[in-house]
């Protein structure tokens, strides 16, 4: 399942508190969540911090590639059919249920 806190590109937006109810999963289960937002997999902050170079140096390209790393997915516990999470503005979360 994908969840997206979408706003127009020129809008800063606001974070959303989400309570996701999954029917048919009584008891305790788990899900794996991968995020893409300003802190996970986005090069935008690093690019702005280096002055938005038109022709990045090799070192800057290396830094941008590091910033693009999504990192490990988060494990979520589904308790009594529910998950709660916070999604930042312009954030995308991919949730895989197990």
N, C-alpha and C positions, 0 to 999 in steps of 0.2 A: 504494500500500500504506500502511496506517495502522498505526503502532506506538504502544502506550499503556503507560506504566508506572503502572498503577492501584493505588491504596490506598484504604482507607476515608477519608472526609473528615477525620476526627479524628486520623488517623495521619500522622506526618511522612514515613514511607517512606524509601527509600534509592535512590540512583541505580543504574542498570543499565548494564552494558557489553554491547553487543549486537554480534554478528558475524552479519550477514545474508548468506546464500549464495543467489545467483540462478543457477539452472541455465539453460543454453542461451544464455549471453552470454559466449562466450570473448573474450579480448582485453580492450581498454580501452573502456569505455563511460562514460556519465555519467548521473547522476540529480540531481534537484532536490528538496531537502528544505525544507519549511515547518514551523516549530516553533510549538507553543502550550504555554507553561509559565510559571513565575513570572517569567522574564526576557523572554519573547516573547509579547506580546499579552494579558497578564493585568493587570487593574486592581487586583488584590487588594493588592499591596505599596503602591501609591500611595494607595489608599483607607485602609489601616491607618495609613500615615504621616501622613495629614491628619486622623487622629482619628476615622475612620468617621462622617463627618457624615450626619445624617438628611436634611438638606436642603442639599446642596452648593451653594456659590456658583457663579456663572458661571465664575470663574477655576478653581475646583476641577473643574468639569465639563470644562473645556478640558484640564486636566491629566490627568484620567481618560481622556479620548478619546485623548490623546497616548500614554498608557501602553498603550492597547488596540491600538496599531499593531503589526502583526506584523513589520514590517520586511521587507527583501528575503529571498528564499529563498536557501538555501546550495546551492552546487554540489558534488556528491560524485563522486569518481572510482570507478568499478566496475572493479577490477583482478582479473583471473582469477576473475570471478564473485562477488566479495565486497565488502562494505561493513562498516566498523566504525564504531560511533557510541556516544555516551553519552546516555542518556535520564534526565533528572532525575525525582524523585518527582512524581507527578501530571502528568507531561509527555506530550504527544502529538506525534508526528511523522508528517507526510504525505509520502511519498516517491513521486515520479513518475519513471519510468524512460524514458530516451531512447535 
